[in-house]
Amino acid sequence: MSLSTGIRTLRDDVRAIFVNDPAARSLPEVLLYQGLHAILLHRLSHALWQRNLFFVARLISQIARFFTGIEIHPGARIGHGFCIDHGMGVVIGETTEIGDNVLIYQGVTLGGTGKQAGKRHPTIENEVVIGVGASVLGDITIGQNSRIGGGAVVVKDVPPHATAVGVPARIVATRDPETGQTRRVELLPDPEGAMLRSLYNKVLEQDERINALEQFTEYHQYDHCLTLQPTLWSILDDNGFGKPHAPDEEYTHGAGI
């Protein structure tokens, strides 16, 4: 990296803080930001990593982690205008690739999902915002100008101009890149959701029919027992219980059904 490129990169990183943090009032104040310290030290350690000075690069990254609370592996590739707001607890893995003008907040993890070698960390494209405490895991791609909600756990690709929230993260909105208009996913056609709602309504309908049949059966059994009582007493008439009745009386009352 040439001196002019380094100065331009530093300028972009400082400008990103002014753009994204309304609390930034002056340059001397911005120079105290631990997020900026972590980024500058990472750019130094990354340059050494590319020259195969692995131990020195890791030493610098560990020093940065100790003083800032932000852990960025020297192998991670980070573009211009990168901003870490507050920053405590941020972890960025070795094969992570981050584009330009990306904003992440404290507690964000850009990590892997296993012990496999090769590309195992996410790719973050340009203009992405990742909320507080979000985890983006595995060799996935977060599309340009997308948003990841706070606390989300992202394990699948997120398309450009989309908003993902939840555990696991799901797409809840999309934006038109030309007009900036946001369209929430719940307003879009959802054939699977319609099918599930139809099945749910069918189950409720069947429950109602089963309850009605059970009530009718219980009532019929109760009425049948009441009708049988005179017949039972007449059977015991030979022993002195009950009273005589006509031979066809039980059928008259429906007891023979």
N, C-alpha and C positions, 0 to 999 in steps of 0.2 A: 504494500500500500504506500503510495507516494504521500509527500507532505501535504500537497494541495487536496488530495482525496481525503486524508485524515481530518484536515480542517473543515472541509465541506461536510463530512460525516458528523463531526462534533457540532457544527452549526445546526444541522438537521435534528440531532438529538435534543439540543437545547430548545430549539423552536417547537419541537413536539411537546415539550413540557408546558410551554406557554399556551399552546393551542388546547391542550387537554386538561390542564389543571387551573381552574379559576383562582386558586389560592396563590399562584405564582405571580409575584408583584414586580420583582426586579431580578436582574442577572445575578448579583451576589447571593440572593436568596436561593435561586435555582441551583447554583453551584454547591449548595449544601445538601441537595437531595441525594439520598442513598441510592435511589434508582439510577440516577445519572452516574454515580460512582461505580455501581455494579456494571453498567453498560460499558463505560470507558475501560475499566479493568478487563472486562471480557474481550473487548476488541484487541487489547494488547495480548492477552493470553491466547486468543484465537490465531493471531499472526504468528506467535511462537509455535503453536500447535501445527500449523501448516508447514513450518520449517522443521518439523519432527523433533522439536525441543519439548517433548511431552512432560518431563518432570518439572521443568521451570513453568510451563503453562499451567500444570495442575497446581503448583505451588501458588501462583498468582490467583487462580480461581478460588483456592481455599482461603487465602488472605481476604479476598473480596467477600467470601461467604461469612467469615468471622466478623468483619466490620459492618456489613450491610444486612445480613440475614437473607441474602438472595444467592441461590446456588445456580450458576450457569456453567454447564460443562464447556471446556475450551473448544470442543469439536462442533458445538452448535453454530449454525450459520444465521446471522441476523442482519437484516437490511437496514436502510436509512430511516431516520425518524422514529426509532423505537422508543416507546415510553412505558416505564413501569411506575404506576402511581402507588405511593406508599411502599409496596414491594415486599414487606416482611413475609417470609415463608414461600416465596416464589421458587420453583424448581423447574429447570429447563434441561432436558436430556441431551445426550451426545449427538444424535443424528437429527435433532430438531432443525427445521428450516423455517425461518420467519421472514416474511416479505417486508415491504416498506410501509411506514406509517401505521404500525400496529400498536394498540394500547392494551395492556393487561394490568389487572389490579392485584392486590395482595392475596396471598394464599393460592395462587394459580399453579397447577402442575401440568407441565407438558412432558409426559412420561411414556414409558413403554408398558407392555402387558406381559412380558415373559423374558426368558433368558436367551432368546434367539439372537444371532449375530446379524449384521447388516442394518438396513434401514428399519428401525423399530420405534421411532418417535414421530410425532405428527409434523405435517407441513402446514404452516399458517400463511395464507396468501395475503396480499396487500389490503390495507384499510380494515383489518379485523379488530373487533373489540371483544375481550374475554373478561367476564365479570368475576367478582370476588369469590374465591374458593372453588372455582371451576377446575375440573380435571379433564384434560384432553389426552386420551391414552391410545397408544398403538400407532401403526403406520397408516394414518388416515389424513385426509385433506380437509381443511377448513377453508371454504371458498371465499373469494374476494368480497370485501364489504359485508361480511356476515357478522352476526352478533351471537355470543354465547352467554346465557344468563348465569347469574351468580349461583354457585353450588351445583351447577350441572355436571353430569358425568357423560362425556362424549366418547363413544367407542365406534361410531360410524361416520362416514363422510358427511359433511354439511355443504349443501350447494351454495353457490354465490348468492349474495343479497338475501340471505335467510336469517331467521332468528330461531335458535334452539335453546330449550330449557328442559329441566327435569332430570330424573334419574331412572333409567338411562335417558339421555337427551332426545327430544323429538322436535320436529319442526313445527312452530306455532304461527309463523308469519313469514311473508315474503315481501320484498320491496322492488318497485320498478326502478331500475338504475337510471332511467332518463328523467322521470318525474319525481322520484323519491317517495311516491305514494305507497303506503303500507297496506297490504291485504292480508287479513288474518286467515289462517288455515281453516278455522271452524266455519267460515263463510263459503268455503269451496265445496264442491260436491264430494261426498264421502260414501262411496258404494258399500264398503265394508262396514262402516258405522251404521248405515241404513239397514243392512242385513242383520246385524246384531240387535238393533232396536226392534226389528220385526220378530226375531226369535224370542226376545224378551217379552214382547206383548203377547205372543202366542203362548208362552209358558204361563203368564198371568191369566189368560183366558182359560187354559186347561185347569189351572188351580181353582178358578171359580166354578167350573163345571163339576170338578171332583168334589168340592165342598157341598155343592147343591145335591149331588147324588148321595153323598154320605148323610146329609140331613134327611133326605127323603127316605133312605133305607132305615135309619134309626127310628124315624116316626112310624114307618110301616111295621117294624118289629115291635115297637111299643104298643101300637094299636092292636096288633095280632095277639100279643100276650094278654091284653085286657079282654079280648073276645074269647080266648081259650079258658079263662077262669071258671065260668059256669060249667063248662064241660068237665073240667077236672073235679069240681065238687060233686057233680052228678055221678062220676065214676065211683066216688067214695060213698055213695048213698047206701050201698049194701051193708056197710059197717056202721051206719047210723049217722053219717055226716052228709051234709048237703041236702038237696031236695030234688024230687023227680022232675023230669022235663020231657018234652016231646022228642021222639027219636030223631026228627029232622031239624031240631032247634039249632044245633051247632052249625048246620049248613045254612040255616036262615041268617045267622049272625056272621057268616063268613069264616067260621073257625075251620071248616074243612078245606079251605083253599091252601 
